[in-house]
């Protein structure tokens, strides 16, 4: 069963305080998740930038502007979104 629902006529100060406390905890949790997501995006950006650097180095070494560094390619494959395999 669900918890008792309050109406404007019967909500108490304690119940309202509990509601605001719960809401604040949810907002703070959302803020933490957002911060983690931003840090993760920055890390992925640094990693893909490093992959680009590896490719540039490989192109200079082998004198071929289309060359891709094998480590960079492997990293990109691991970062790629998985392909859908369901047969809907």
N, CA and C atoms as an extended XYZ file, in Angstrom:
264
Properties=species:S:1:pos:R:3:atomname:S:1:resname:S:1:resid:I:1 pbc="F F F"
N         0.835       -1.190        0.000 N   UNK     1
C         0.000        0.000        0.000 CA  UNK     1
C         0.877        1.250        0.000 C   UNK     1
N         0.313        2.289       -0.545 N   UNK     2
C         1.059        3.538       -0.564 CA  UNK     2
C         0.922        4.247        0.781 C   UNK     2
N         1.862        5.150        1.014 N   UNK     3
C         1.816        5.910        2.257 CA  UNK     3
C         0.632        6.870        2.214 C   UNK     3
N         0.262        7.319        3.401 N   UNK     4
C        -0.844        8.260        3.515 CA  UNK     4
C        -0.508        9.533        2.769 C   UNK     4
N        -1.443       10.039        2.008 N   UNK     5
C        -1.260       11.287        1.283 CA  UNK     5
C        -1.829       12.429        2.121 C   UNK     5
N        -1.106       13.506        2.177 N   UNK     6
C        -1.525       14.671        2.932 CA  UNK     6
C        -2.296       15.629        2.043 C   UNK     6
N        -3.222       16.341        2.656 N   UNK     7
C        -3.904       17.431        1.968 CA  UNK     7
C        -3.442       18.732        2.599 C   UNK     7
N        -3.777       19.835        1.979 N   UNK     8
C        -3.374       21.135        2.518 CA  UNK     8
C        -3.958       21.368        3.908 C   UNK     8
N        -5.080       20.739        4.212 N   UNK     9
C        -5.723       20.950        5.506 CA  UNK     9
C        -5.064       20.177        6.635 C   UNK     9
N        -4.398       19.064        6.319 N   UNK    10
C        -3.907       18.256        7.441 CA  UNK    10
C        -2.389       18.060        7.467 C   UNK    10
N        -1.633       18.727        6.598 N   UNK    11
C        -0.179       18.572        6.630 CA  UNK    11
C         0.382       19.312        7.840 C   UNK    11
N         1.331       18.685        8.487 N   UNK    12
C         1.934       19.291        9.684 CA  UNK    12
C         3.283       19.906        9.315 C   UNK    12
N         3.802       20.721       10.209 N   UNK    13
C         5.123       21.307        9.989 CA  UNK    13
C         6.178       20.213        9.873 C   UNK    13
N         6.065       19.181       10.698 N   UNK    14
C         7.033       18.080       10.648 CA  UNK    14
C         6.969       17.348        9.307 C   UNK    14
N         5.766       17.105        8.816 N   UNK    15
C         5.617       16.425        7.531 CA  UNK    15
C         6.164       17.297        6.407 C   UNK    15
N         5.946       18.590        6.483 N   UNK    16
C         6.456       19.504        5.468 CA  UNK    16
C         7.984       19.569        5.520 C   UNK    16
N         8.539       19.598        6.726 N   UNK    17
C         9.996       19.572        6.874 CA  UNK    17
C        10.582       18.296        6.274 C   UNK    17
N         9.922       17.175        6.508 N   UNK    18
C        10.377       15.898        5.964 CA  UNK    18
C        10.335       15.917        4.433 C   UNK    18
N         9.280       16.488        3.893 N   UNK    19
C         9.150       16.606        2.442 CA  UNK    19
C        10.294       17.436        1.854 C   UNK    19
N        10.577       18.586        2.460 N   UNK    20
C        11.652       19.445        1.959 CA  UNK    20
C        13.017       18.782        2.125 C   UNK    20
N        13.219       18.086        3.221 N   UNK    21
C        14.478       17.368        3.434 CA  UNK    21
C        14.676       16.325        2.341 C   UNK    21
N        13.629       15.572        2.059 N   UNK    22
C        13.700       14.555        1.022 CA  UNK    22
C        13.972       15.190       -0.345 C   UNK    22
N        13.313       16.283       -0.637 N   UNK    23
C        13.517       16.966       -1.922 CA  UNK    23
C        14.951       17.484       -2.032 C   UNK    23
N        15.462       18.069       -0.951 N   UNK    24
C        16.836       18.574       -0.969 CA  UNK    24
C        17.844       17.454       -1.189 C   UNK    24
N        17.617       16.312       -0.565 N   UNK    25
C        18.515       15.171       -0.766 CA  UNK    25
C        18.484       14.730       -2.229 C   UNK    25
N        17.314       14.719       -2.821 N   UNK    26
C        17.194       14.365       -4.238 CA  UNK    26
C        17.905       15.357       -5.132 C   UNK    26
N        17.767       16.635       -4.841 N   UNK    27
C        18.445       17.655       -5.642 CA  UNK    27
C        19.959       17.521       -5.518 C   UNK    27
N        20.448       17.314       -4.288 N   UNK    28
C        21.892       17.159       -4.072 CA  UNK    28
C        22.414       15.922       -4.799 C   UNK    28
N        21.639       14.834       -4.759 N   UNK    29
C        22.042       13.612       -5.455 CA  UNK    29
C        22.119       13.887       -6.961 C   UNK    29
N        21.153       14.604       -7.483 N   UNK    30
C        21.180       14.976       -8.894 CA  UNK    30
C        22.391       15.833       -9.225 C   UNK    30
N        22.737       16.752       -8.320 N   UNK    31
C        23.929       17.588       -8.525 CA  UNK    31
C        25.191       16.733       -8.562 C   UNK    31
N        25.277       15.738       -7.669 N   UNK    32
C        26.446       14.850       -7.653 CA  UNK    32
C        26.527       14.037       -8.942 C   UNK    32
N        25.393       13.519       -9.403 N   UNK    33
C        25.374       12.750      -10.649 CA  UNK    33
C        25.794       13.620      -11.825 C   UNK    33
N        25.310       14.853      -11.838 N   UNK    34
C        25.669       15.761      -12.924 CA  UNK    34
C        27.172       16.026      -12.911 C   UNK    34
N        27.740       16.249      -11.741 N   UNK    35
C        29.181       16.509      -11.629 CA  UNK    35
C        29.989       15.299      -12.096 C   UNK    35
N        29.544       14.107      -11.705 N   UNK    36
C        30.229       12.890      -12.165 CA  UNK    36
C        30.146       12.754      -13.680 C   UNK    36
N        28.996       13.053      -14.241 N   UNK    37
C        28.820       12.968      -15.693 CA  UNK    37
C        29.724       13.964      -16.405 C   UNK    37
N        29.830       15.165      -15.888 N   UNK    38
C        30.690       16.174      -16.498 CA  UNK    38
C        32.162       15.761      -16.434 C   UNK    38
N        32.579       15.184      -15.294 N   UNK    39
C        33.957       14.708      -15.180 CA  UNK    39
C        34.211       13.554      -16.149 C   UNK    39
N        33.235       12.660      -16.288 N   UNK    40
C        33.380       11.524      -17.213 CA  UNK    40
C        33.478       12.019      -18.655 C   UNK    40
N        32.644       12.980      -19.026 N   UNK    41
C        32.705       13.526      -20.380 CA  UNK    41
C        34.060       14.183      -20.643 C   UNK    41
N        34.588       14.887      -19.651 N   UNK    42
C        35.897       15.529      -19.810 CA  UNK    42
C        36.993       14.478      -19.971 C   UNK    42
N        36.908       13.388      -19.220 N   UNK    43
C        37.903       12.318      -19.331 CA  UNK    43
C        37.849       11.666      -20.708 C   UNK    43
N        36.645       11.420      -21.214 N   UNK    44
C        36.504       10.822      -22.546 CA  UNK    44
C        37.054       11.788      -23.599 C   UNK    44
N        36.818       13.054      -23.427 N   UNK    45
C        37.340       14.048      -24.365 CA  UNK    45
C        38.870       14.052      -24.360 C   UNK    45
N        39.473       13.981      -23.171 N   UNK    46
C        40.933       13.926      -23.095 CA  UNK    46
C        41.455       12.651      -23.764 C   UNK    46
N        40.774       11.545      -23.532 N   UNK    47
C        41.197       10.268      -24.113 CA  UNK    47
C        41.105       10.283      -25.635 C   UNK    47
N        40.017       10.800      -26.175 N   UNK    48
C        39.890       10.852      -27.636 CA  UNK    48
C        40.882       11.853      -28.236 C   UNK    48
N        41.206       12.902      -27.504 N   UNK    49
C        42.249       13.838      -27.956 CA  UNK    49
C        43.597       13.147      -28.027 C   UNK    49
N        43.883       12.304      -27.048 N   UNK    50
C        45.121       11.531      -27.050 CA  UNK    50
C        45.140       10.567      -28.240 C   UNK    50
N        43.990        9.972      -28.550 N   UNK    51
C        43.892        9.089      -29.721 CA  UNK    51
C        44.209        9.861      -30.998 C   UNK    51
N        43.710       11.076      -31.098 N   UNK    52
C        44.007       11.912      -32.262 CA  UNK    52
C        45.506       12.195      -32.356 C   UNK    52
N        46.137       12.456      -31.207 N   UNK    53
C        47.585       12.686      -31.184 CA  UNK    53
C        48.343       11.447      -31.659 C   UNK    53
N        47.898       10.271      -31.206 N   UNK    54
C        48.535        9.028      -31.643 CA  UNK    54
C        48.418        8.860      -33.156 C   UNK    54
N        47.240        9.175      -33.698 N   UNK    55
C        47.046        9.081      -35.147 CA  UNK    55
C        47.987       10.029      -35.892 C   UNK    55
N        48.098       11.250      -35.395 N   UNK    56
C        48.986       12.221      -36.040 CA  UNK    56
C        50.431       11.726      -36.024 C   UNK    56
N        50.858       11.182      -34.902 N   UNK    57
C        52.211       10.650      -34.788 CA  UNK    57
C        52.410        9.502      -35.785 C   UNK    57
N        51.441        8.607      -35.850 N   UNK    58
C        51.520        7.462      -36.763 CA  UNK    58
C        51.620        7.925      -38.213 C   UNK    58
N        50.867        8.949      -38.571 N   UNK    59
C        50.875        9.457      -39.940 CA  UNK    59
C        52.231       10.042      -40.315 C   UNK    59
N        52.895       10.674      -39.352 N   UNK    60
C        54.232       11.226      -39.605 CA  UNK    60
C        55.243       10.095      -39.742 C   UNK    60
N        55.164        9.112      -38.857 N   UNK    61
C        56.133        8.018      -38.865 CA  UNK    61
C        56.055        7.194      -40.148 C   UNK    61
N        54.839        6.841      -40.561 N   UNK    62
C        54.697        5.988      -41.749 CA  UNK    62
C        54.503        6.800      -43.034 C   UNK    62
N        54.449        8.113      -42.911 N   UNK    63
C        54.296        9.024      -44.060 CA  UNK    63
C        53.050        8.694      -44.881 C   UNK    63
N        51.950        8.517      -44.157 N   UNK    64
C        50.658        8.220      -44.793 CA  UNK    64
C        49.580        8.959      -43.995 C   UNK    64
N        48.938        9.936      -44.637 N   UNK    65
C        47.968       10.779      -43.925 CA  UNK    65
C        46.666       10.057      -43.575 C   UNK    65
N        46.500        8.824      -44.035 N   UNK    66
C        45.281        8.076      -43.704 CA  UNK    66
C        45.515        7.023      -42.622 C   UNK    66
N        46.751        6.896      -42.151 N   UNK    67
C        47.071        5.883      -41.144 CA  UNK    67
C        46.391        6.189      -39.812 C   UNK    67
N        46.007        5.123      -39.149 N   UNK    68
C        45.427        5.220      -37.807 CA  UNK    68
C        46.275        4.370      -36.873 C   UNK    68
N        46.539        4.899      -35.697 N   UNK    69
C        47.314        4.152      -34.715 CA  UNK    69
C        46.456        3.009      -34.179 C   UNK    69
N        47.007        1.801      -34.086 N   UNK    70
C        46.205        0.659      -33.642 CA  UNK    70
C        45.653        0.812      -32.224 C   UNK    70
N        46.404        1.423      -31.343 N   UNK    71
C        45.892        1.625      -29.981 CA  UNK    71
C        44.737        2.611      -30.001 C   UNK    71
N        44.876        3.679      -30.771 N   UNK    72
C        43.797        4.674      -30.863 CA  UNK    72
C        42.536        4.038      -31.424 C   UNK    72
N        42.688        3.201      -32.432 N   UNK    73
C        41.524        2.537      -33.016 CA  UNK    73
C        40.857        1.598      -32.007 C   UNK    73
N        41.658        0.879      -31.245 N   UNK    74
C        41.106       -0.029      -30.232 CA  UNK    74
C        40.353        0.750      -29.155 C   UNK    74
N        40.933        1.862      -28.725 N   UNK    75
C        40.264        2.702      -27.720 CA  UNK    75
C        38.934        3.201      -28.273 C   UNK    75
N        38.929        3.672      -29.499 N   UNK    76
C        37.685        4.175      -30.103 CA  UNK    76
C        36.628        3.080      -30.213 C   UNK    76
N        37.053        1.867      -30.540 N   UNK    77
C        36.109        0.752      -30.610 CA  UNK    77
C        35.482        0.474      -29.249 C   UNK    77
N        36.294        0.562      -28.205 N   UNK    78
C        35.769        0.312      -26.859 CA  UNK    78
C        34.862        1.437      -26.368 C   UNK    78
N        35.080        2.634      -26.868 N   UNK    79
C        34.246        3.769      -26.467 CA  UNK    79
C        32.948        3.849      -27.264 C   UNK    79
N        32.909        3.192      -28.401 N   UNK    80
C        31.737        3.294      -29.283 CA  UNK    80
C        30.502        2.706      -28.614 C   UNK    80
N        29.367        3.248      -28.985 N   UNK    81
C        28.085        2.715      -28.505 CA  UNK    81
C        27.931        1.293      -29.010 C   UNK    81
N        27.450        0.394      -28.154 N   UNK    82
C        27.224       -0.974      -28.646 CA  UNK    82
C        26.125       -0.990      -29.697 C   UNK    82
N        26.276       -1.865      -30.669 N   UNK    83
C        25.261       -1.971      -31.710 CA  UNK    83
C        24.066       -2.734      -31.183 C   UNK    83
N        22.900       -2.374      -31.674 N   UNK    84
C        21.657       -3.055      -31.304 CA  UNK    84
C        21.676       -4.450      -31.924 C   UNK    84
N        21.406       -5.469      -31.116 N   UNK    85
C        21.427       -6.832      -31.634 CA  UNK    85
C        20.063       -7.522      -31.524 C   UNK    85
N        19.068       -6.828      -31.049 N   UNK    86
C        17.756       -7.459      -30.911 CA  UNK    86
C        17.092       -7.585      -32.283 C   UNK    86
N        16.127       -8.469      -32.354 N   UNK    87
C        15.428       -8.707      -33.631 CA  UNK    87
C        13.998       -8.225      -33.572 C   UNK    87
N        13.716       -7.214      -32.847 N   UNK    88
C        12.370       -6.664      -32.639 CA  UNK    88
C        11.411       -7.028      -33.714 C   UNK    88
